[in-house]
Amino acid sequence: MTLDLITRTVALIAVLSTAVVYGTDVFAAIVLRPALAAVDDRALVAVMGSVHRYGDRRMPVPGIIGTLATATTTALNAAAAHWAQSVAAGIALVLLLAWIALYTRVSAPINLRLTAAADANQSLPNGRVLQAKWDHVIGPRAALQGLALAALCVGLTV
């Protein structure tokens, strides 16, 4: 197997894994956000707490695979002196790292609070405020993932 084939395979893994997270964030932005605006506060906490219980357990797998595959793609392209591809993958990596920072600083703490309340079958007096903060970053999160995905695709086509 040539280095080029290995690099393209790893890049494809990066694209597919990143697409999972991108699709999830887009769904949250265009479907969940407006749907949750129509439910009462107790339902919002119960539903989103349950969503985050599963999402926070399962979504790290494609996220980690996508980020590691993107970093590997960047390095392999640089090793092969494929500078345009390496730069494209490097841009994708920076975007994914920015997404991770936004998620860990804003979304994850909110997810934990909503999940804890849902697990305890309790309402949160500030549940709607927490959800509004979460909603405020879901668009930028989706944009970061989408731009990273686009950069990875550019790297596969040049």
PALUMFI-618689 format. One line per 4 residues: number of its first residue (from 1); their letters; for each residue x, y, z of N, C-alpha, C, O, CB. Coordinates in Angstrom, 2 decimals, m for minus. Each point is the difference from the previous one (the first is absolute). Glycine has a CB too. Layout:
residues N
NUM) A) X Y Z X Y Z X Y Z X Y Z X Y Z; ...
end
This chain:
residues 158
1) MTLD) 0.84 m1.17 0.00 m0.84 1.17 0.00 0.89 1.24 0.00 0.91 0.12 0.83 m2.76 m1.37 0.39; 1.60 2.15 m2.12 0.84 1.20 m0.09 m0.41 1.02 1.06 m1.10 m0.04 0.53 1.41 m0.36 m3.00; 0.61 1.31 2.75 m0.28 1.05 0.97 m1.20 0.84 m0.44 m0.81 0.41 0.83 3.25 m0.35 m0.20; m2.55 0.19 m1.93 m1.12 0.79 m0.51 m1.33 m0.70 0.28 m0.96 0.65 0.42 2.45 0.29 m2.21
5) LITR) m1.56 m2.23 1.57 m1.23 m0.75 0.25 m0.33 m0.02 1.50 m1.16 0.15 0.38 1.61 m1.56 m2.42; 0.55 1.22 2.86 m0.20 0.02 1.46 m0.51 1.37 0.43 m0.94 0.10 0.79 2.77 m1.81 m0.47; m1.22 2.76 m0.84 m0.39 1.37 0.36 m1.44 0.28 m0.41 m0.77 0.56 0.78 3.15 0.18 m1.01; m2.74 m1.13 m0.97 m1.37 0.22 m0.48 m1.01 m0.81 0.81 m1.12 0.47 0.25 2.01 m0.01 m2.54
9) TVAL) m0.52 m1.66 2.69 m0.89 m0.83 0.82 m0.22 0.65 1.36 m1.13 0.07 0.49 1.94 m2.13 m1.67; 0.26 2.54 1.79 m0.12 0.68 1.30 m0.82 1.29 m0.16 m0.81 0.32 0.87 3.04 m1.28 m0.13; m2.04 1.67 m1.84 m0.77 1.22 m0.25 m1.49 m0.33 m0.16 m0.85 0.74 0.49 2.86 0.31 m1.59; m2.31 m2.14 0.43 m1.39 m0.41 m0.16 m0.62 m0.36 1.36 m1.16 0.33 0.25 1.68 m1.17 m2.57
13) IAVL) 0.24 0.18 3.17 m0.47 m0.29 1.36 m0.27 1.31 0.75 m1.00 0.11 0.72 2.31 m2.28 m0.69; m0.44 3.14 m0.21 m0.20 1.32 0.63 m1.29 0.64 m0.50 m0.77 0.55 0.79 3.26 m0.26 m0.57; m2.72 m0.34 m1.53 m1.21 0.58 m0.58 m1.25 m0.67 0.57 m0.92 0.68 0.45 2.19 m0.14 m2.56; m1.29 m1.86 2.09 m1.20 m0.72 0.45 m0.27 0.22 1.49 m1.15 0.18 0.39 1.58 m1.89 m2.16
17) STAV) 0.60 1.69 2.58 m0.18 0.19 1.44 m0.43 1.43 0.31 m0.87 0.22 0.84 2.60 m1.97 m0.40; m1.12 2.71 m1.10 m0.36 1.40 0.20 m1.43 0.26 m0.47 m0.72 0.79 0.60 3.13 m0.12 m0.86; m2.81 m1.35 m0.81 m1.36 0.16 m0.52 m1.05 m0.44 1.01 m1.09 0.57 0.05 1.98 m0.92 m2.35; m0.58 m0.66 3.10 m0.94 m0.45 1.04 m0.26 1.13 1.00 m1.15 0.28 0.33 1.96 m2.67 m0.60
21) VYGT) 0.25 3.02 0.75 m0.14 1.07 0.98 m0.67 1.22 m0.64 m0.86 0.63 0.61 2.91 m1.46 0.63; m1.64 1.15 m2.45 m0.60 1.13 m0.72 m1.50 m0.21 m0.16 m0.79 0.91 0.28 2.96 m0.53 m1.50; m2.57 m1.55 0.77 m1.42 m0.29 m0.19 m0.79 0.10 1.29 m1.13 0.50 0.01 1.74 m1.97 m1.90; m0.03 1.01 2.96 m0.66 0.07 1.30 m0.18 1.45 0.44 m1.08 0.37 0.47 2.06 m2.59 0.15
25) DVFA) 0.05 3.03 m0.78 m0.11 1.41 0.38 m0.99 0.75 m0.89 m0.74 0.85 0.49 3.10 m0.93 0.33; m2.37 m0.21 m2.11 m0.96 0.65 m0.89 m1.43 m0.40 0.38 m0.88 0.85 0.04 2.60 m0.83 m1.90; m1.94 m1.30 2.15 m1.32 m0.45 0.44 m0.43 0.75 1.26 m1.14 0.45 0.10 1.58 m2.73 m1.10; 0.47 2.41 1.95 m0.32 0.72 1.23 m0.35 1.46 m0.29 m0.92 0.55 0.60 2.44 m2.09 0.68
29) AIVL) m0.79 2.15 m2.20 m0.22 1.41 m0.31 m1.31 0.24 m0.73 m0.71 0.96 0.29 3.17 m0.66 m0.38; m2.79 m1.17 m0.87 m1.17 0.30 m0.84 m1.26 m0.76 0.39 m1.09 0.36 m0.46 2.67 0.10 m1.35; m1.46 m1.50 2.64 m1.19 m0.76 0.40 m0.24 0.10 1.51 m1.07 0.41 0.43 1.46 m1.97 m2.36; 0.61 1.18 2.72 m0.20 m0.01 1.45 m0.27 1.38 0.57 m0.92 0.18 0.80 2.40 m2.16 m0.69
33) RPAL) m0.68 2.96 m0.51 m0.13 1.34 0.58 m1.42 0.55 m0.15 m0.59 0.41 0.99 3.01 0.00 m1.49; m2.99 m0.38 m0.71 m1.37 0.53 m0.09 m1.04 m0.92 0.65 m1.00 0.49 0.53 1.68 0.65 m2.63; m0.46 m2.44 2.07 m0.96 m0.91 0.63 m0.04 0.20 1.51 m1.08 m0.03 0.60 1.47 m1.63 m2.43; 0.76 1.87 2.43 0.06 0.18 1.46 m0.62 1.32 0.45 m0.42 0.13 1.15 2.48 m1.52 m1.14
37) AAVD) m2.12 2.35 m0.91 m0.62 1.27 0.35 m1.50 m0.17 0.25 m0.62 0.85 0.63 2.36 0.35 m2.00; m2.31 m2.29 0.87 m1.44 m0.22 0.11 m0.40 m0.88 1.19 m1.19 m0.24 0.20 1.09 0.49 m2.65; 1.06 m0.72 3.23 m0.34 m0.87 1.13 0.19 0.75 1.32 0.70 1.01 0.06 m0.02 m3.05 m1.39; m1.33 1.53 2.38 0.15 0.66 1.30 1.38 m0.29 0.60 0.73 m0.86 m0.49 m3.22 0.69 0.87
41) DRAL) 2.82 0.90 0.66 1.35 m0.08 0.59 0.34 m1.39 0.52 1.12 m0.47 m0.17 m1.33 2.87 0.77; m0.75 m3.06 0.05 0.26 m1.33 0.55 0.28 m0.99 m1.14 0.92 m0.81 0.10 m2.41 1.31 1.89; 0.71 m0.43 m3.06 0.22 m0.89 m1.15 1.35 0.29 m0.65 0.71 m0.92 m0.40 m3.19 0.79 0.02; 2.83 1.41 0.28 1.29 0.37 m0.58 1.15 m0.65 0.76 0.90 m0.57 m0.60 m1.88 2.75 m0.17
45) VAVM) 0.95 m2.09 2.10 1.06 m0.57 0.82 0.02 m1.52 m0.13 1.07 m0.60 m0.13 m1.26 2.52 1.74; m0.99 m2.55 m1.59 m0.07 m1.46 m0.10 0.52 m0.48 m1.36 0.78 m0.95 m0.07 m2.73 0.95 1.65; 1.50 0.64 m2.64 0.41 m0.43 m1.35 1.47 0.26 m0.24 0.73 m0.91 m0.41 m3.04 1.36 m0.42; 2.76 0.77 1.08 1.40 0.31 m0.30 0.96 m0.71 0.95 1.11 m0.36 m0.40 m1.84 2.57 m0.47
49) GSVH) 0.32 m2.42 2.11 0.83 m0.79 0.90 0.18 m1.41 m0.52 1.10 m0.55 0.05 m1.90 1.92 1.87; m0.27 m1.95 m2.44 0.09 m1.35 m0.57 0.82 m0.01 m1.29 0.80 m0.90 m0.22 m3.02 0.36 1.23; 2.02 1.54 m1.85 0.78 0.10 m1.24 1.49 0.08 0.33 0.81 m0.69 m0.61 m2.74 1.84 m0.56; 2.28 m0.30 2.12 1.42 0.16 0.35 0.56 m1.23 0.71 1.19 m0.29 m0.13 m1.58 2.75 0.31
53) RYGD) m0.44 m3.18 0.56 0.48 m1.23 0.65 0.57 m0.95 m1.06 1.07 m0.58 0.18 m2.79 0.84 1.68; 0.99 m0.42 m2.95 0.47 m0.90 m1.06 1.04 0.66 m0.89 1.01 m0.62 m0.35 m3.23 m0.49 0.39; 1.99 2.36 m0.39 0.94 0.69 m0.88 1.39 0.13 0.59 0.99 m0.21 m0.69 m2.90 1.44 m0.24; 1.97 m0.88 2.20 1.31 0.19 0.63 0.75 m1.31 0.20 1.21 0.00 0.20 m2.13 2.00 0.94
57) RRMP) 0.21 m3.11 m1.18 0.66 m1.31 0.07 0.44 m0.49 m1.37 1.06 m0.62 m0.14 m2.43 0.08 2.16; 0.57 0.82 m3.03 0.24 m0.60 m1.32 0.71 0.89 m1.00 0.76 m0.49 m0.83 m2.77 m0.82 1.24; 1.79 2.61 m0.34 0.57 0.90 m1.00 1.51 0.21 0.10 0.61 0.37 m1.00 m2.79 0.74 1.00; 2.81 m1.33 1.16 1.46 0.12 0.01 0.70 m0.97 m0.96 1.09 0.30 m0.47 m1.28 0.44 2.82
61) VPGI) m0.42 m1.88 m2.64 0.67 m0.97 m0.88 0.24 0.59 m1.39 1.15 0.05 m0.43 m2.25 m1.93 1.70; 0.06 2.33 m1.99 0.31 0.60 m1.31 0.80 1.29 0.11 0.79 0.32 m0.88 m2.87 m1.35 0.00; 1.87 1.78 1.96 0.76 1.24 0.17 1.49 m0.23 0.16 0.82 0.67 m0.62 m2.82 0.32 1.65; 2.35 m1.96 m0.20 1.42 m0.32 0.21 0.60 m0.61 m1.25 1.11 0.37 m0.41 m1.54 m0.73 2.85
65) IGTL) m0.29 m0.57 m3.06 0.51 m0.61 m1.23 0.22 1.07 m1.07 1.03 0.01 m0.66 m2.24 m2.17 1.20; 0.24 3.06 m0.70 0.12 1.05 m1.01 1.17 0.93 0.26 0.72 0.37 m0.92 m3.15 m0.50 0.60; 2.62 0.52 1.57 1.09 0.91 0.35 1.36 m0.68 m0.17 0.92 0.59 m0.57 m2.43 0.59 2.18; 1.63 m2.41 m1.13 1.27 m0.72 m0.16 0.30 m0.29 m1.47 1.15 0.11 m0.43 m1.48 m1.13 2.70
69) ATAT) m0.69 0.64 m3.02 0.21 m0.26 m1.43 0.38 1.28 m0.74 0.80 m0.03 m0.93 m2.44 m1.88 1.04; 1.07 3.04 0.30 0.35 1.28 m0.61 1.45 0.37 0.31 0.73 0.44 m0.89 m3.12 0.31 1.07; 2.81 m0.93 1.06 1.39 0.27 0.37 0.95 m0.91 m0.76 1.05 0.44 m0.47 m1.79 0.30 2.75; 0.37 m2.01 m2.40 0.83 m0.96 m0.73 0.07 0.36 m1.48 1.06 m0.09 m0.61 m1.67 m1.70 2.26
73) TTAL) m0.51 2.19 m2.21 m0.03 0.42 m1.41 0.92 1.20 m0.22 0.73 0.05 m0.99 m3.09 m0.89 0.78; 2.32 1.79 1.13 0.87 1.17 m0.10 1.47 m0.42 m0.02 0.78 0.44 m0.84 m2.50 0.95 2.04; 2.09 m2.25 m0.26 1.39 m0.45 0.12 0.44 m0.83 m1.20 1.09 0.19 m0.52 m1.33 m0.16 3.00; m0.60 m0.95 m2.93 0.36 m0.86 m1.13 0.16 0.82 m1.28 0.91 m0.24 m0.79 m2.12 m1.67 1.86
77) NAAA) 0.32 2.87 m1.28 0.13 0.86 m1.18 1.27 0.84 0.07 0.66 0.20 m1.02 m3.15 m0.13 0.81; 2.83 0.41 1.38 1.24 0.77 0.15 1.21 m0.90 m0.26 0.96 0.43 m0.65 m2.07 1.09 2.33; 1.07 m2.75 m1.17 1.12 m0.93 m0.22 0.19 m0.31 m1.47 1.12 m0.24 m0.45 m1.55 m0.75 2.70; m0.67 0.99 m3.01 0.08 m0.28 m1.43 0.20 1.28 m0.83 m0.01 m0.05 m1.23 m1.46 m1.94 1.61
81) AHWA) 1.64 3.11 0.29 0.16 1.31 m0.66 m1.20 0.37 m0.85 0.14 0.66 m1.03 2.32 m1.03 1.02; m3.64 m0.06 0.43 m1.26 0.41 m0.64 m0.51 1.20 0.79 m0.87 m0.12 0.86 0.31 m2.27 m1.68; 1.13 3.55 0.51 m0.21 1.18 0.84 m1.43 0.51 m0.04 m0.53 0.37 1.05 2.88 0.21 m1.43; m2.98 m0.56 m0.76 m1.39 0.49 m0.08 m0.92 m0.87 0.85 m0.86 0.50 0.73 1.29 0.40 m3.04
85) QSVA) m0.25 m2.23 2.20 m0.82 m0.92 0.78 0.30 0.14 1.50 m0.91 m0.06 0.83 0.84 m1.52 m2.78; 1.34 1.75 2.27 0.39 0.15 1.40 m0.59 1.27 0.60 m0.47 0.00 1.14 2.58 m1.27 m1.60; m2.07 2.36 m0.29 m0.57 1.26 0.49 m1.51 m0.14 0.18 m0.55 0.45 1.00 2.39 0.84 m2.16; m2.52 m1.91 0.19 m1.45 m0.19 0.12 m0.34 m0.83 1.23 m0.91 0.36 0.76 0.70 m0.22 m3.25
89) AGIA) 0.92 m1.23 2.71 m0.24 m0.83 1.18 0.38 0.74 1.27 m0.67 m0.15 1.03 1.08 m1.91 m2.40; 0.65 2.85 1.32 0.40 0.79 1.16 m1.06 1.03 0.38 m0.27 0.22 1.18 2.65 m0.54 m1.83; m2.97 0.94 m0.35 m1.10 0.94 0.26 m1.16 m0.74 0.64 m0.60 0.48 0.97 1.30 0.96 m2.93; m1.02 m2.62 1.43 m1.07 m0.82 0.59 0.30 m0.33 1.45 m0.88 0.05 0.86 0.38 m1.01 m3.12
93) LVLL) 1.75 0.63 2.54 0.40 m0.34 1.36 m0.19 1.19 0.95 m0.50 m0.16 1.11 2.14 m1.51 m2.03; m1.24 2.85 0.49 m0.17 1.20 0.83 m1.49 0.24 0.27 m0.39 0.33 1.12 2.51 0.67 m2.08; m2.95 m1.18 m0.06 m1.44 0.18 0.17 m0.58 m1.02 0.97 m0.85 0.33 0.83 0.72 0.59 m3.15; 0.58 m2.17 2.22 m0.48 m1.04 0.92 0.46 0.28 1.43 m0.76 m0.23 0.95 0.80 m1.43 m2.82
97) LAWI) 1.17 2.15 2.04 0.47 0.34 1.34 m0.78 1.18 0.58 m0.26 0.05 1.20 2.55 m0.91 m1.81; m2.66 1.81 m0.24 m0.85 1.11 0.45 m1.37 m0.52 0.42 m0.57 0.46 0.99 1.79 1.13 m2.53; m1.75 m2.55 0.78 m1.28 m0.62 0.37 0.11 m0.67 1.37 m0.88 0.15 0.84 0.34 m0.51 m3.28; 1.62 m0.38 2.66 0.20 m0.68 1.28 0.04 1.01 1.14 m0.60 m0.22 1.06 1.87 m1.63 m2.22
101) ALYT) m0.58 2.96 0.96 0.08 1.04 1.03 m1.39 0.57 0.30 m0.36 0.17 1.16 2.70 0.39 m1.90; m3.10 m0.27 m0.29 m1.35 0.55 0.18 m0.90 m1.02 0.71 m0.76 0.36 0.90 1.05 1.05 m2.97; m0.20 m2.65 1.65 m0.81 m1.05 0.62 0.35 m0.17 1.48 m0.89 m0.03 0.85 0.74 m1.13 m3.07; 1.44 1.05 2.53 0.39 m0.27 1.39 m0.24 1.19 0.92 m0.28 m0.18 1.19 2.00 m1.39 m2.06
105) RVSA) m1.63 2.78 0.34 m0.18 1.18 0.85 m1.46 0.40 0.18 m0.38 0.51 1.05 2.60 0.25 m1.81; m3.05 m0.99 m0.26 m1.38 0.47 0.08 m0.99 m1.17 0.06 m0.77 m0.12 0.94 1.43 2.18 m2.20; m0.63 m2.92 0.26 m1.03 m1.03 m0.12 0.09 m1.09 1.05 m1.01 m0.35 0.61 1.00 0.82 m3.02; 1.19 m1.02 2.64 0.14 m1.14 0.92 m0.49 0.30 1.41 m0.71 m0.82 0.57 2.65 0.08 m1.93
109) PINL) m1.59 1.89 1.96 m0.52 0.27 1.35 m1.53 0.09 0.04 m0.63 m0.44 0.97 2.76 1.65 m0.48; m2.72 m0.66 m1.53 m1.46 0.08 m0.07 m0.58 m1.41 m0.15 m0.98 m0.34 0.67 1.10 2.65 m1.71; 0.48 m3.11 0.19 m0.45 m1.38 m0.19 m0.03 m0.75 1.33 m0.96 m0.70 0.31 1.90 0.71 m2.63; 0.13 0.15 3.11 0.08 m0.69 1.30 m1.13 0.42 0.94 m0.58 m0.84 0.68 3.06 0.70 m0.96
113) RLTA) m2.78 1.42 0.31 m1.06 0.48 0.89 m1.36 m0.50 m0.45 m0.82 m0.41 0.83 2.18 2.44 m0.32; m1.62 m1.99 m1.81 m1.29 m0.49 m0.50 m0.14 m1.50 0.21 m1.07 m0.48 0.37 1.06 2.32 m2.07; 1.09 m2.58 1.48 m0.04 m1.45 0.19 m0.22 m0.35 1.47 m0.81 m0.88 0.30 2.33 0.59 m2.27; m0.83 0.97 2.87 m0.18 m0.27 1.43 m1.44 0.27 0.44 m0.57 m0.78 0.76 2.98 1.38 m0.37
117) AADA) m2.99 0.48 m0.88 m1.38 0.31 0.35 m0.96 m1.04 m0.57 m0.93 m0.44 0.68 1.50 2.88 m0.61; m0.35 m2.85 m1.31 m0.86 m1.01 m0.61 0.14 m1.33 0.73 m1.00 m0.68 0.24 1.20 1.83 m2.45; 1.02 m1.53 2.56 0.22 m1.26 0.73 m0.69 0.00 1.36 m0.48 m1.03 0.46 2.66 0.79 m1.64; m2.22 1.41 1.83 m0.64 0.12 1.31 m1.50 0.30 m0.12 m0.68 0.17 1.01 2.87 0.63 m0.08
121) NQSL) m2.68 m0.73 m2.15 m1.40 0.33 m0.27 m0.39 1.33 0.66 m1.06 0.13 0.61 0.53 m2.59 m0.76; 1.42 3.43 0.01 m0.22 1.32 0.58 m0.04 1.05 m1.11 0.59 m0.17 m1.07 0.56 m0.54 3.20; m1.85 1.78 m1.84 0.04 1.12 m0.92 1.15 0.92 0.42 0.49 m0.08 1.13 m3.01 m0.06 m1.57; 2.92 0.97 m0.46 1.03 1.01 0.31 m0.65 1.37 m0.14 m0.56 0.30 m1.06 2.47 m1.81 0.25
125) PNGR) m1.84 2.34 1.84 m0.60 1.32 m0.13 0.63 0.83 m1.13 m0.66 0.86 m0.58 0.16 m0.94 3.03; 1.76 m0.20 m2.76 0.68 0.73 m1.07 0.21 m0.87 m1.24 0.89 0.27 m0.81 0.24 1.14 2.54; m1.94 m2.45 m1.87 0.15 m0.92 m1.14 m0.11 0.69 m1.35 0.77 m0.29 m0.91 m1.69 m1.49 2.35; m0.03 2.69 m1.56 m0.20 0.71 m1.27 1.19 0.92 m0.27 0.42 0.15 m1.15 m2.93 m0.25 1.45
129) VLQA) 3.06 0.72 0.73 1.17 0.87 m0.15 1.21 m0.83 m0.44 0.75 0.40 m0.89 m1.64 1.19 2.66; 1.07 m2.75 m1.13 1.11 m0.89 m0.39 m0.15 m0.42 m1.46 0.97 0.00 m0.75 m0.78 m0.82 3.12; m1.42 0.46 m2.76 m0.22 m0.42 m1.38 0.26 1.15 m0.97 0.52 m0.22 m1.09 m2.21 m1.45 1.89; 1.33 2.88 m0.41 0.26 1.16 m0.86 1.50 0.20 m0.21 0.44 0.34 m1.10 m2.56 0.74 1.92
133) KWDH) 2.92 m1.30 0.24 1.46 0.09 m0.14 0.51 m1.09 m0.93 0.88 0.24 m0.83 m0.70 0.75 3.14; m0.72 m2.19 m2.17 0.38 m1.12 m0.86 m0.37 0.31 m1.45 0.79 m0.20 m0.92 m1.10 m1.43 2.85; m0.92 2.13 m2.11 m0.48 0.36 m1.35 0.88 1.07 m0.64 0.19 0.01 m1.22 m2.52 m0.60 1.93; 2.85 1.49 0.10 0.81 1.11 m0.50 1.28 m0.48 m0.70 0.51 0.68 m0.89 m1.43 0.75 2.73
137) VIGP) 1.43 m2.59 m1.44 1.25 m0.49 m0.59 m0.18 m1.14 m0.99 0.97 m0.42 m0.63 0.14 1.11 2.71; m2.34 m1.20 m2.24 m0.17 m1.14 m0.91 0.21 0.42 m1.46 0.52 m0.79 m0.79 m2.12 m0.25 2.43; 1.21 2.24 m2.00 0.26 0.48 m1.36 1.49 0.11 m0.29 0.47 m0.53 m1.01 m2.62 1.78 1.09; 2.91 m0.56 0.78 1.45 0.04 m0.20 0.65 m1.38 0.03 0.94 m0.26 m0.75 m0.96 2.51 1.78
141) RAAL) m0.47 m3.14 m0.17 0.55 m1.36 0.02 m0.22 m0.69 m1.34 0.91 m0.62 m0.55 m1.32 0.48 3.03; m0.81 0.25 m3.02 m0.29 m0.61 m1.30 0.85 0.63 m1.09 0.49 m0.70 m0.89 m2.84 0.22 1.64; 2.54 1.79 m0.69 0.82 0.69 m1.01 1.45 m0.49 0.06 0.61 m0.24 m1.05 m2.11 2.25 1.20; 2.05 m2.15 1.05 1.38 m0.49 0.13 0.14 m1.41 m0.58 0.95 m0.28 m0.73 m0.65 1.70 2.78
145) QGLA) m1.24 m2.28 m1.74 0.04 m1.37 m0.54 m0.16 0.02 m1.52 0.70 m0.73 m0.71 m1.65 m0.16 2.88; 0.02 1.71 m2.67 m0.23 0.08 m1.44 1.21 0.51 m0.75 0.35 m0.52 m1.06 m2.74 0.88 1.52; 3.03 0.67 0.08 1.21 0.53 m0.64 1.14 m1.01 0.05 0.76 m0.13 m0.96 m1.47 2.45 1.58; 0.83 m3.05 0.50 1.03 m1.04 0.10 m0.26 m1.09 m1.03 0.93 m0.47 m0.66 m0.64 0.95 3.11
149) LAAL) m1.53 m0.87 m2.58 m0.37 m1.02 m0.99 0.31 0.48 m1.42 0.51 m0.77 m0.81 m2.31 m0.07 2.36; 1.48 2.09 m1.83 0.31 0.55 m1.32 1.50 0.02 m0.25 0.45 m0.34 m1.10 m2.52 1.74 1.22; 2.85 m1.01 0.88 1.47 0.03 m0.16 0.54 m1.41 m0.25 0.89 m0.18 m0.83 m0.76 2.20 2.33; m0.67 m3.00 m0.79 0.44 m1.38 m0.23 m0.34 m0.45 m1.43 0.80 m0.68 m0.64 m1.12 0.18 3.09
153) CVGL) m0.85 0.88 m2.93 m0.39 m0.36 m1.37 0.89 0.69 m1.03 0.36 m0.60 m1.01 m2.72 0.27 1.79; 2.71 1.59 m0.52 0.94 0.70 m0.89 1.31 m0.77 m0.06 0.57 m0.18 m1.07 m1.65 2.41 1.60; 1.55 m2.67 0.63 1.25 m0.76 0.05 m0.06 m1.29 m0.79 1.03 m0.47 m0.51 m0.62 1.45 2.71; m1.58 m1.56 m2.32 m0.14 m1.23 m0.79 m0.09 0.27 m1.50 0.24 m0.90 m0.81 m1.38 m0.14 2.76
157) TV) 0.81 2.27 m2.32 m0.22 0.28 m1.42 1.16 0.72 m0.68 0.04 0.07 m1.23 m2.42 0.02 1.76; 3.32 0.46 0.25 1.12 0.71 m0.64 1.17 m0.93 m0.23 1.03 0.42 m0.52 m1.75 1.71 1.60
end
